[in-house]
């Protein structure tokens, strides 16, 4: 396992960066949905 991490460290970095970007986009998508719901509630009043 250690040998894999040492020889393929670029893939580990890419995987971590990909996971972080997926998390950011998921957070932004959920925030956008919540804001749209709040905007619709405000317009309905």
matplotlib code that plots the C-alpha trace (Angstrom):
import matplotlib.pyplot as plt

x = [0.0, 2.8, 4.5, 1.3, 1.0, 4.6, 4.7, 1.2, 0.9, -0.4, -3.4, -4.1, -3.9, -6.2, -8.7, -8.7, -9.1, -12.0, -13.7, -13.3, -14.8, -17.7, -18.4, -18.3, -20.6, -23.0, -23.0, -23.7, -26.4, -28.2, -27.8, -29.3, -32.3, -32.9, -32.6, -35.1, -37.6, -37.1, -37.6, -40.8, -42.1, -41.3, -43.0, -46.1, -46.6]
y = [0.0, 2.4, 1.7, 2.5, 5.8, 6.8, 5.9, 7.2, 10.3, 12.4, 10.1, 10.5, 14.3, 14.3, 12.1, 14.4, 17.5, 15.8, 15.0, 18.6, 20.0, 17.6, 18.7, 22.4, 21.9, 19.9, 22.6, 25.3, 23.3, 22.7, 26.4, 27.5, 25.2, 26.6, 30.2, 29.6, 28.1, 31.2, 33.5, 31.8, 32.1, 35.8, 36.4, 34.5, 36.9]
z = [0.0, 0.8, -2.5, -4.4, -2.6, -3.2, -6.9, -7.8, -5.6, -8.5, -8.7, -5.0, -5.3, -8.3, -6.5, -3.5, -5.7, -7.5, -4.3, -3.1, -6.3, -6.2, -2.6, -3.6, -6.6, -4.4, -1.8, -4.4, -6.0, -2.7, -1.7, -5.1, -4.6, -1.1, -2.3, -5.1, -2.6, -0.3, -3.3, -4.3, -0.7, -0.6, -4.0, -2.8, 0.1]

ax = plt.figure().add_subplot(projection="3d")
ax.plot(x, y, z, "-o")
ax.set_aspect("equal")
plt.show()
